[in-house]
Amino acid sequence: MNLIADTAYKRIYGHAFMLAELLRLLLPDVPGGRRLLADLDLAAARRQPEQSVDAQGHRRHGDMVWSVPFLPGAARRGRRLVVFAEFQEPADPLMPLRLRHYVSGHFVAQADAGALRAPEPVPPALGVVLHSGARRWNAPRTMAGLRLPGGDADWRADLSSESSELFSGDGHLLLDSAALTPADGREDNAAWLLAALEGPHPAHVERWLGALVRRLGPPAPGKLRDEAVEWALRTLARRTGLDLGVATMAEVARLQADDEWDEYLKQWRIDWQERYFDDMVAIGRAEGVAQGLADGVAQGLARERALLVRLVEARFGAGAGAAVSLRLDGIADPARLERIGLAVVSAESGADIVAMIDADA
């Protein structure tokens, strides 16, 4: 699948199954979102042709628009929610303005075509941006944010009011692949898994990729599974150099048919951990030996401990690094430092590393 991210995601999220996964992932964390989710008939979602018109009269067909009916009895404005999905690799500082343009153009075209008629009001709109860039999204997320220095980093999405700016297309929800961590993992959700594999923590690739394949089994469409898994495999190789030795869902399916897929992923992770740790230890020891010639063995070991702290900080943040640093102070046994290093690349949290060091004392 020789695609750019925008095209690949439009194919993947052109399936109603993925739209439902996306809304189930994002809405529960937004005030009023759980109630909105409960009111939606996700199984009846239908893709809408994008009909916004530019100043030259050219119609746009590149944007993704879904119409999701409200369930009977839902006390909602109108009969449906219209979801506008945008896919971005670099963060776009004008995204709220562009989204506002898409929403307005879509409803103007709908009205011109006779699809909007009184007494039904214009349906509520919900913008969602999926960001697959390597750096975290740092652009404004509302129209109001465009007027503020540095954007609207303090803005909190809210769907508890029918007059919410989110329902008028003046703001957007965000799935930011660069901001996902193992600690907030949703391995039961294909939208989260696909985004997490865009900027993976290598020690978790085995579990996340395996979970994605399982989540996209029936009743998800087979074509969706093929597209999503092949994109994830390609992304792993392109972004991180993590070549799993398989490139298509057909190869994955063959391994599954022979009951070899889980073992294949497990062995890949073990091999990767050994290579990764060997490389890191080699770097740390080379630094330590070079410095040790001048400062002695103790300084060399200190540099190795500092390397482990940097690895912990890179994976789990400064707080975990500080906790580990306190526990590493004074450890001079190379074998124990090696055991800790192996734990760093396979642990799921900084707390796991701390517990391992305490238990290995």
C-alpha positions as CSV (number, residue, x, y, z in Angstrom):
1,M,0.0,0.0,0.0
2,N,2.1,2.9,-1.3
3,L,0.2,5.7,0.3
4,I,0.8,8.9,2.1
5,A,-0.7,9.1,5.6
6,D,-3.7,11.3,4.6
7,T,-4.7,8.9,1.9
8,A,-4.2,5.8,4.0
9,Y,-6.2,7.2,6.9
10,K,-9.1,8.2,4.6
11,R,-9.3,4.6,3.4
12,I,-9.1,3.2,6.9
13,Y,-11.6,5.7,8.4
14,G,-13.8,5.3,5.4
15,H,-15.2,2.2,7.3
16,A,-18.0,2.9,9.8
17,F,-16.4,0.4,12.2
18,M,-13.4,2.8,12.6
19,L,-15.6,5.9,13.0
20,A,-17.4,4.1,15.9
21,E,-14.0,3.1,17.4
22,L,-12.9,6.8,17.2
23,L,-16.0,8.2,18.9
24,R,-15.9,5.5,21.6
25,L,-12.3,6.4,22.3
26,L,-12.7,10.2,22.4
27,L,-16.2,11.0,23.6
28,P,-16.1,9.4,27.1
29,D,-13.3,11.8,28.2
30,V,-15.2,14.9,27.3
31,P,-17.9,16.5,29.6
32,G,-21.2,15.5,28.0
33,G,-19.5,13.1,25.7
34,R,-20.8,9.9,27.4
35,R,-24.4,11.2,27.0
36,L,-23.8,12.1,23.4
37,L,-22.3,8.6,22.7
38,A,-25.3,6.9,24.3
39,D,-27.6,8.9,22.0
40,L,-25.9,7.9,18.7
41,D,-26.9,5.0,16.5
42,L,-23.3,4.2,15.4
43,A,-24.4,1.1,13.5
44,A,-26.4,3.4,11.1
45,A,-23.6,5.8,10.4
46,R,-23.3,6.7,6.7
47,R,-20.5,8.4,4.7
48,Q,-21.5,11.7,3.2
49,P,-20.2,13.1,-0.1
50,E,-18.2,16.2,0.7
51,Q,-19.9,19.1,-1.2
52,S,-18.2,22.2,0.0
53,V,-17.5,24.7,-2.9
54,D,-14.6,27.0,-3.2
55,A,-14.6,30.6,-4.6
56,Q,-14.0,29.3,-8.2
57,G,-17.0,26.9,-7.9
58,H,-15.0,23.8,-7.6
59,R,-16.4,21.1,-5.4
60,R,-14.1,19.5,-2.8
61,H,-14.2,15.7,-2.4
62,G,-11.2,15.2,-0.2
63,D,-12.6,15.7,3.2
64,M,-14.3,13.0,5.2
65,V,-17.9,13.6,6.5
66,W,-20.1,11.1,8.3
67,S,-23.7,11.4,9.3
68,V,-24.6,9.5,12.5
69,P,-28.3,9.3,13.4
70,F,-29.5,9.9,16.9
71,L,-31.4,7.0,18.4
72,P,-35.2,7.3,18.6
73,G,-36.1,9.2,21.7
74,A,-32.8,11.1,22.0
75,A,-33.6,14.6,23.0
76,R,-31.3,16.2,20.5
77,R,-31.3,19.1,18.1
78,G,-32.2,17.6,14.8
79,R,-32.1,13.9,13.9
80,R,-28.3,13.4,13.3
81,L,-24.8,14.4,14.2
82,V,-22.4,15.3,11.3
83,V,-18.8,14.3,12.0
84,F,-16.0,16.0,10.1
85,A,-12.7,14.0,10.2
86,E,-9.4,15.6,9.3
87,F,-6.1,13.8,9.0
88,Q,-2.9,15.8,9.7
89,E,0.7,14.9,9.8
90,P,2.3,18.3,10.7
91,A,0.3,20.3,13.2
92,D,-1.7,23.0,11.3
93,P,-2.0,26.3,13.2
94,L,-5.0,27.2,11.0
95,M,-6.9,24.0,11.5
96,P,-9.9,25.6,13.3
97,L,-10.3,28.1,10.5
98,R,-10.0,25.4,7.9
99,L,-12.5,23.1,9.7
100,R,-14.9,26.0,10.1
101,H,-14.7,26.5,6.3
102,Y,-15.4,22.8,5.7
103,V,-18.4,22.8,8.0
104,S,-19.9,25.9,6.6
105,G,-19.3,24.9,3.0
106,H,-20.8,21.4,3.6
107,F,-24.0,22.8,5.1
108,V,-24.4,25.5,2.4
109,A,-24.1,22.8,-0.3
110,Q,-26.6,20.7,1.6
111,A,-29.1,23.6,1.7
112,D,-28.6,24.4,-2.0
113,A,-29.3,20.7,-2.8
114,G,-32.5,20.7,-0.7
115,A,-31.1,18.3,1.9
116,L,-31.8,20.8,4.7
117,R,-35.4,21.9,5.1
118,A,-37.4,23.5,7.8
119,P,-38.5,22.8,10.4
120,E,-35.5,20.7,11.1
121,P,-32.5,22.8,12.2
122,V,-29.0,22.6,10.8
123,P,-27.6,19.4,12.4
124,P,-24.9,19.7,15.1
125,A,-21.4,19.3,13.7
126,L,-18.4,17.6,15.4
127,G,-14.9,18.1,14.2
128,V,-12.2,15.5,14.9
129,V,-8.5,15.8,13.9
130,L,-6.3,12.7,13.8
131,H,-2.7,13.8,14.1
132,S,0.0,11.3,13.0
133,G,3.0,13.5,13.2
134,A,6.2,12.7,15.1
135,R,5.8,15.8,17.4
136,R,2.9,16.5,19.7
137,W,0.1,18.7,18.4
138,N,0.8,22.3,19.4
139,A,-1.7,24.3,17.4
140,P,-4.9,26.0,18.5
141,R,-8.0,23.8,18.6
142,T,-10.7,26.5,18.6
143,M,-11.5,29.6,16.5
144,A,-11.1,31.6,19.7
145,G,-7.6,30.1,20.1
146,L,-6.5,31.7,16.8
147,R,-6.6,35.1,18.6
148,L,-4.5,34.1,21.5
149,P,-0.7,34.1,21.7
150,G,0.4,30.5,21.7
151,G,-3.0,29.2,20.8
152,D,-5.5,27.6,23.2
153,A,-3.5,25.1,25.1
154,D,-5.7,25.5,28.2
155,W,-9.0,24.9,26.3
156,R,-11.1,22.1,27.6
157,A,-13.5,20.4,25.2
158,D,-17.1,20.3,26.4
159,L,-20.1,18.7,24.9
160,S,-22.5,19.2,27.8
161,S,-24.3,22.1,26.1
162,E,-26.2,22.1,22.8
163,S,-24.5,25.5,22.2
164,S,-21.0,24.0,22.6
165,E,-18.5,25.4,20.1
166,L,-17.8,21.8,19.2
167,F,-21.3,21.4,17.8
168,S,-20.9,24.5,15.6
169,G,-17.6,23.5,14.0
170,D,-15.7,26.2,15.9
171,G,-13.4,23.6,17.6
172,H,-12.3,20.1,17.3
173,L,-11.5,17.0,19.3
174,L,-8.0,15.5,18.8
175,L,-6.4,12.1,18.6
176,D,-2.7,12.9,18.8
177,S,-0.5,9.8,18.1
178,A,2.6,11.6,19.5
179,A,0.9,12.1,22.9
180,L,-0.1,8.5,23.5
181,T,1.8,6.5,26.1
182,P,1.6,2.9,27.4
183,A,0.1,4.2,30.6
184,D,-3.1,5.4,28.8
185,G,-3.3,2.4,26.6
186,R,-6.6,1.3,25.1
187,E,-5.8,-2.1,23.7
188,D,-9.5,-2.8,23.1
189,N,-9.8,0.1,20.6
190,A,-8.5,0.0,17.1
191,A,-8.3,3.8,16.8
192,W,-6.0,4.0,19.8
193,L,-3.9,1.1,18.7
194,L,-3.4,2.4,15.1
195,A,-2.5,5.8,16.5
196,A,-0.1,4.4,19.1
197,L,1.7,2.4,16.4
198,E,2.4,5.6,14.5
199,G,4.9,6.6,17.3
200,P,5.5,3.3,19.0
201,H,7.3,2.4,22.2
202,P,9.2,-0.6,20.7
203,A,8.9,-2.8,23.8
204,H,5.1,-2.7,23.3
205,V,4.9,-3.3,19.5
206,E,4.3,-7.0,20.0
207,R,1.3,-6.5,22.2
208,W,-0.2,-3.5,20.4
209,L,0.1,-5.0,16.9
210,G,-1.3,-8.3,18.1
211,A,-4.2,-6.5,19.7
212,L,-4.9,-4.5,16.5
213,V,-5.1,-7.7,14.4
214,R,-7.4,-9.3,17.0
215,R,-9.6,-6.2,17.3
216,L,-10.0,-6.0,13.5
217,G,-11.2,-9.5,13.2
218,P,-14.9,-10.2,12.5
219,P,-17.3,-8.4,12.6
220,A,-14.9,-5.8,11.3
221,P,-14.6,-5.9,7.5
222,G,-11.7,-7.9,6.2
223,K,-10.7,-5.1,3.9
224,L,-10.4,-2.7,6.8
225,R,-8.2,-5.2,8.7
226,D,-5.9,-5.5,5.6
227,E,-5.6,-1.8,5.1
228,A,-5.0,-0.9,8.8
229,V,-2.5,-3.7,9.6
230,E,-0.5,-3.1,6.4
231,W,-0.4,0.6,7.2
232,A,0.8,-0.1,10.7
233,L,3.5,-2.4,9.4
234,R,4.7,0.1,6.9
235,T,4.7,2.9,9.5
236,L,6.8,0.9,11.9
237,A,9.4,0.3,9.2
238,R,9.3,3.9,7.9
239,R,9.3,5.8,11.2
240,T,11.4,3.7,13.5
241,G,13.2,1.2,11.3
242,L,11.4,-1.6,13.2
243,D,11.2,-4.2,10.5
244,L,9.1,-7.1,11.6
245,G,9.9,-9.2,8.5
246,V,6.3,-9.1,7.4
247,A,4.7,-6.4,5.2
248,T,1.1,-7.5,4.4
249,M,-1.9,-8.9,6.2
250,A,-1.6,-12.0,3.9
251,E,1.7,-12.8,5.5
252,V,0.3,-12.2,9.0
253,A,-2.7,-14.4,8.1
254,R,-0.4,-17.3,7.1
255,L,1.4,-17.1,10.4
256,Q,-2.0,-17.0,12.2
257,A,-3.2,-20.1,10.2
258,D,-0.2,-22.0,11.5
259,D,-0.6,-20.7,15.0
260,E,2.8,-19.0,14.8
261,W,1.8,-15.3,14.9
262,D,2.0,-14.7,18.6
263,E,5.3,-16.7,18.9
264,Y,6.7,-14.8,15.9
265,L,5.9,-11.4,17.6
266,K,7.3,-12.6,20.9
267,Q,10.6,-13.7,19.4
268,W,10.8,-10.4,17.4
269,R,10.5,-8.5,20.7
270,I,13.1,-10.6,22.5
271,D,15.5,-10.2,19.6
272,W,14.9,-6.4,19.5
273,Q,15.3,-6.0,23.3
274,E,18.7,-7.8,23.1
275,R,19.9,-5.7,20.2
276,Y,18.6,-2.5,21.8
277,F,20.1,-3.1,25.2
278,D,23.4,-4.3,23.7
279,D,23.7,-1.1,21.7
280,M,22.8,1.1,24.7
281,V,25.2,-0.7,27.0
282,A,28.0,-0.5,24.4
283,I,27.5,3.2,24.1
284,G,27.4,3.7,27.9
285,R,30.4,1.5,28.5
286,A,32.4,3.2,25.7
287,E,31.7,6.5,27.3
288,G,32.5,5.0,30.7
289,V,35.7,3.4,29.7
290,A,36.9,6.5,27.9
291,Q,36.2,8.6,30.9
292,G,37.3,5.9,33.3
293,L,40.9,6.1,31.9
294,A,41.0,9.5,33.4
295,D,38.6,9.3,36.4
296,G,38.7,5.6,37.3
297,V,36.2,2.7,37.2
298,A,33.8,4.4,39.6
299,Q,33.2,7.2,37.2
300,G,32.7,4.7,34.4
301,L,30.0,3.0,36.3
302,A,28.4,6.3,37.2
303,R,28.1,7.1,33.5
304,E,26.4,3.7,32.9
305,R,23.9,4.5,35.7
306,A,23.3,7.9,34.1
307,L,22.6,6.3,30.8
308,L,20.0,4.1,32.4
309,V,18.3,7.1,34.0
310,R,18.2,8.8,30.6
311,L,16.5,5.7,29.1
312,V,13.9,5.7,31.9
313,E,13.3,9.5,31.4
314,A,12.9,9.0,27.7
315,R,10.3,6.3,28.1
316,F,8.4,7.3,31.3
317,G,9.2,10.9,32.1
318,A,11.3,12.9,34.5
319,G,9.5,11.7,37.6
320,A,10.3,8.1,36.9
321,G,13.9,9.1,36.0
322,A,14.3,10.8,39.4
323,A,12.9,7.8,41.3
324,V,15.2,5.4,39.5
325,S,18.2,7.7,39.9
326,L,17.8,7.6,43.7
327,R,17.8,3.8,43.6
328,L,20.8,3.5,41.2
329,D,23.0,5.7,43.4
330,G,25.9,3.5,44.6
331,I,25.1,0.4,42.6
332,A,28.5,-0.8,41.3
333,D,27.6,-4.4,40.1
334,P,27.7,-4.5,36.3
335,A,25.5,-7.6,36.2
336,R,22.8,-5.9,38.3
337,L,22.9,-2.8,36.1
338,E,22.4,-5.1,33.1
339,R,19.4,-6.7,34.6
340,I,17.9,-3.2,35.3
341,G,18.7,-2.2,31.7
342,L,16.7,-5.2,30.3
343,A,13.8,-4.2,32.6
344,V,13.9,-0.6,31.3
345,V,13.2,-1.7,27.7
346,S,10.4,-4.1,28.5
347,A,8.6,-2.5,31.5
348,E,5.2,-0.9,31.1
349,S,5.7,1.9,33.6
350,G,8.3,3.7,35.7
351,A,6.7,2.1,38.7
352,D,7.6,-1.4,37.3
353,I,11.2,-0.3,37.1
354,V,11.3,1.0,40.6
355,A,9.7,-2.2,41.9
356,M,12.2,-4.3,40.0
357,I,15.2,-2.4,41.4
358,D,13.8,-2.7,45.0
359,A,13.2,-6.4,44.6
360,D,16.7,-7.0,43.1
361,A,18.4,-5.3,46.0
